[in-house]
Amino acid sequence: MLRICAVTHDSDLLTDIGLERLDDPDIAWYWVDFNQPTEQEAKLLESHFRFHPLAIEDCYHLLQRPKVDHYETVHFFVLHALNPRTLSAQEVDMFLGSRFLVTFHFGQQPELDEAWQRMQEQPSCQEKGHLYAAYLVMDKLVDEYFPAVYELEDELLGIEAGSRKRSVQQMMDDIFEIRGRLLKLRRTIVPMRDLLYRIVNSERIEGVKEHLFYFTDVYDHLLKLAEMIESNRDMTADMRDSYISMNSNRMNTIMKTLTVITTIFMPLTFIAGIYGMNFDYMPELKWHGGYFFVLGVMFGIGAGMFWWFKRKGWFD
């Protein structure tokens, strides 16, 4: 489906027009949105707009990394929207000319619908031109990154707050799962941050300087998001290391206890082994109280070793 809106030099908004009207001299600028286009509609990128073949090829081959390419008088942008359920990136392509904006996306994008509706309803936005429309698209896409990042941050704080009630293995599983989702977000947010940096510092896009504070605002949002991602990744690393240390310490304590018990029973097993060899000439076997004497010796050795280990702090 193609959506078309055009603004005349008299600040009139036109929506129900065909592509052939877009070249009229009374039109100041226009925005064409290829919203889930059919194959026939997608061919208009080449047949009507005559965009560069490499840019058109990038529109067809998903998923490209966020980027900007300059083709003579047309600037081609690859942007990423975010699926809030899967955190996977969805490509939105944008062509920016001297008096037009063309967006192209195969999936339904609520962010573009919001930007489109705002341009329809607010005359002040229409007067600011196609670069402001491009800013609106980027701003809406970036705004949808925040809920996903905040949700993961809340989950991390919840894991830390409830650490006493859960097993170490369960917490480790949750931390690695959150860390994987943070990596997904990072693959979208960091390239978008680099893209906005190039736009803000670009000398090739005509009119950017007049709208610089708008694009700088989006760039600031992406800087904040990137810092939050890195902070949360550091938090997961710290929590992971802490839980690994706790688990190692617990295992060391268990092994130390088992080692102490084994050490105590070693001399007792040695004594029992000697008296189990059934030699004929063992004087102690003929003693009337030999059995109780050996048991007393064994108890004394065990108690003495236990006292010695406890004094050295092995049971602390």
C-alpha positions in Angstrom: 0.0 0.0 0.0 1.2 3.5 -0.9 0.5 6.5 1.3 1.1 9.9 -0.1 1.0 13.3 1.6 2.2 16.5 0.0 2.4 20.1 1.3 2.0 23.0 -1.1 3.8 26.4 -0.9 0.5 27.7 0.5 0.8 25.2 3.4 -2.1 23.1 2.2 -2.0 19.4 2.9 -2.8 17.1 0.0 -3.4 13.3 0.6 -5.6 12.0 -2.1 -3.2 12.5 -5.1 -1.3 10.3 -7.4 2.4 10.0 -8.0 2.1 12.1 -11.2 1.0 15.1 -9.2 4.2 15.1 -7.0 6.2 17.0 -9.6 3.8 19.9 -9.7 5.6 23.2 -9.0 3.0 24.2 -6.4 4.1 21.3 -4.1 6.8 22.3 -1.6 7.6 18.8 -0.4 6.0 15.4 -0.1 6.2 12.1 1.8 5.5 8.7 0.1 5.3 5.7 2.4 5.6 2.2 0.9 3.7 0.4 3.7 4.0 -3.4 3.1 4.2 -2.8 -0.7 3.3 -5.4 -3.3 5.8 -6.4 -5.9 4.3 -4.1 -8.4 4.4 -1.2 -6.0 8.0 -1.9 -5.0 9.0 -1.6 -8.6 8.0 2.1 -8.5 11.3 2.8 -6.6 13.0 2.2 -9.9 10.4 3.1 -12.6 9.1 6.3 -11.0 11.6 7.6 -8.5 14.7 6.2 -10.3 16.7 5.6 -7.2 20.1 4.1 -7.4 20.0 0.3 -8.1 22.3 -0.4 -5.1 19.9 1.4 -2.7 16.9 -0.5 -4.2 18.8 -3.8 -3.8 19.4 -2.9 -0.1 15.6 -2.4 0.3 15.0 -6.0 -0.9 17.7 -7.7 1.0 17.0 -7.8 4.8 18.5 -7.1 7.3 21.1 -4.4 6.5 23.1 -2.7 9.3 21.9 0.8 10.0 23.7 3.1 7.7 23.6 6.1 5.4 24.7 6.1 1.7 24.9 9.3 -0.4 23.8 9.0 -4.1 24.2 12.3 -5.8 21.1 14.3 -4.7 19.5 11.4 -2.8 20.5 10.1 0.6 19.6 6.5 1.5 19.1 5.5 5.2 18.7 2.0 6.7 16.9 2.3 10.0 16.0 -0.3 12.5 12.6 -0.6 14.3 12.4 -2.9 17.3 9.9 -5.8 17.8 8.9 -5.4 21.5 8.1 -9.1 21.9 11.2 -10.7 20.3 13.6 -7.7 20.5 14.6 -8.5 16.9 15.3 -5.6 14.5 12.9 -4.8 11.6 14.3 -2.8 8.7 12.9 0.6 7.7 14.5 2.2 4.6 14.3 5.9 3.9 15.2 8.0 0.9 15.8 11.7 1.5 15.9 14.2 -1.4 15.9 18.0 -1.7 12.1 18.2 -1.4 10.9 14.7 -0.6 10.9 11.8 1.8 10.3 8.2 0.8 10.0 5.4 3.4 9.9 1.7 2.5 9.1 -1.2 4.9 7.7 -4.7 4.4 6.3 -5.0 7.9 3.7 -3.0 9.7 5.4 -0.3 11.7 3.2 1.5 14.4 6.0 4.0 14.8 5.7 5.2 11.2 1.9 5.3 11.6 2.3 7.6 14.6 4.7 9.9 12.7 2.4 9.9 9.7 -0.6 10.8 11.9 1.3 13.6 13.6 2.2 15.1 10.2 -1.5 14.9 9.1 -2.8 16.5 12.3 -0.3 19.3 13.1 0.1 22.1 10.5 3.2 23.3 12.4 4.9 20.0 11.6 4.0 20.3 7.9 5.5 23.7 7.7 8.9 22.4 8.9 9.3 20.3 5.8 10.5 16.8 4.9 13.6 16.9 7.1 11.4 17.3 10.1 9.3 14.3 8.9 12.5 12.3 8.7 13.3 13.4 12.2 9.8 12.3 13.4 10.4 8.8 11.9 13.7 8.4 13.6 12.4 9.8 16.9 9.5 7.4 17.0 11.7 4.4 16.2 14.1 5.3 18.9 11.4 6.0 21.5 10.3 2.4 21.2 13.7 1.2 22.4 13.2 2.7 25.9 10.5 0.3 27.2 12.5 -2.8 26.2 15.6 -1.5 28.0 13.7 -0.4 31.1 12.0 -3.8 31.3 15.3 -5.6 31.2 16.7 -3.3 33.9 13.7 -3.9 36.1 14.2 -7.7 35.7 17.8 -7.4 36.7 16.9 -5.4 39.8 14.2 -8.0 40.6 16.7 -10.9 40.3 19.1 -9.0 42.7 16.3 -8.3 45.2 15.1 -11.9 45.2 18.5 -13.6 45.2 17.9 -15.1 48.7 14.8 -16.9 47.7 16.2 -18.6 44.5 18.8 -21.1 43.7 22.1 -20.0 42.3 21.5 -22.1 39.1 18.2 -20.5 38.5 19.6 -17.0 38.9 22.5 -17.9 36.6 20.0 -19.1 33.9 18.0 -15.8 34.3 21.1 -13.6 34.1 22.4 -15.3 31.0 19.0 -15.1 29.4 18.8 -11.3 30.1 22.4 -10.9 28.9 21.4 -12.4 25.6 18.5 -10.0 25.2 20.8 -7.1 26.1 23.1 -8.2 23.3 20.1 -8.2 20.9 19.3 -4.6 21.9 23.0 -3.6 21.6 23.1 -4.8 18.0 20.3 -2.4 17.2 21.1 0.6 19.4 24.8 1.0 18.9 24.7 1.0 15.0 21.7 3.5 15.2 23.8 5.7 17.5 26.6 5.7 15.0 24.2 6.5 12.2 22.8 9.5 14.0 26.3 10.7 14.8 27.0 10.7 11.0 23.8 12.6 10.4 24.5 15.2 13.0 28.1 15.8 11.7 27.2 15.5 8.0 28.0 18.3 5.6 26.4 16.5 2.6 22.7 16.5 3.7 21.2 19.8 2.8 19.2 21.4 5.5 20.4 19.3 8.4 22.0 22.3 10.1 18.6 24.1 10.3 17.1 21.0 12.1 20.3 20.0 13.9 18.8 20.3 17.4 16.1 17.8 16.5 18.6 15.1 15.2 20.9 15.9 18.2 18.0 15.1 20.5 17.6 11.7 18.9 21.3 11.1 19.1 21.3 12.0 22.8 18.5 9.5 23.4 20.6 6.8 21.7 23.7 7.8 23.7 21.6 7.3 26.9 20.3 4.0 25.6 23.8 2.7 24.8 25.0 3.7 28.2 22.1 1.9 29.8 22.9 -1.2 27.8 26.5 -1.2 28.8 25.6 -0.5 32.4 23.2 -3.4 32.5 25.7 -5.7 30.8 28.3 -4.7 33.4 25.7 -5.5 36.1 25.0 -8.9 34.7 28.7 -9.6 34.6 29.1 -8.5 38.2 26.2 -10.6 39.3 27.4 -13.6 37.4 30.9 -13.3 38.9 29.4 -12.9 42.4 27.2 -16.0 42.0 30.1 -18.0 40.6 32.2 -16.9 43.6 29.4 -17.8 46.0 28.9 -21.2 44.4 32.7 -21.9 44.4 32.9 -20.9 48.1 30.0 -23.2 48.9 31.6 -26.0 47.0 34.9 -25.4 48.8 33.2 -25.5 52.2 31.5 -28.8 51.3 34.8 -30.3 50.1 36.6 -29.1 53.2 34.0 -30.7 55.4 34.2 -34.0 53.5 37.9 -33.8 53.6 37.9 -33.4 57.4 35.6 -36.3 57.9 37.7 -38.5 55.6 40.8 -37.4 57.4 39.4 -38.3 60.8 38.3 -41.8 59.7 41.6 -42.6 58.0 43.5 -43.6 61.2 40.4 -45.3 62.5 40.1 -47.3 59.3 43.8 -48.1 59.6 43.4 -49.5 63.1 40.3 -51.5 62.1 42.2 -52.8 59.1 45.0 -54.1 61.3 42.7 -56.0 63.6 40.9 -57.4 60.6 43.9 -59.3 59.2 43.3 -62.4 61.4 46.9 -63.2 62.4 47.4 -65.9 65.0 50.0 -64.0 67.0 48.4 -60.7 67.9 48.7 -60.2 71.7 45.9 -57.7 71.9 43.4 -60.4 70.7 44.0 -62.3 73.9 43.5 -59.4 76.2 40.3 -59.4 78.2 39.6 -55.7 77.7 41.4 -55.4 74.3 38.3 -54.6 72.4 37.2 -51.7 74.6 40.8 -50.5 74.8 41.1 -50.3 71.0 37.7 -48.6 70.7 38.8 -46.0 73.3 42.0 -45.4 71.4 40.0 -44.9 68.2 37.6 -42.6 69.9 40.5 -40.6 71.4 42.2 -40.2 68.0 38.9 -39.1 66.4 38.1 -36.6 69.1 41.6 -35.3 69.2 41.7 -34.7 65.4 38.3 -33.1 65.5 39.4 -30.7 68.3 42.6 -29.9 66.4 40.7 -29.1 63.1 38.2 -27.0 65.0 41.0 -25.0 66.7 42.6 -24.3 63.3 39.2 -22.9 62.1 38.4 -25.5 59.4 34.8 -25.7 60.5 34.2 -21.8 60.4 
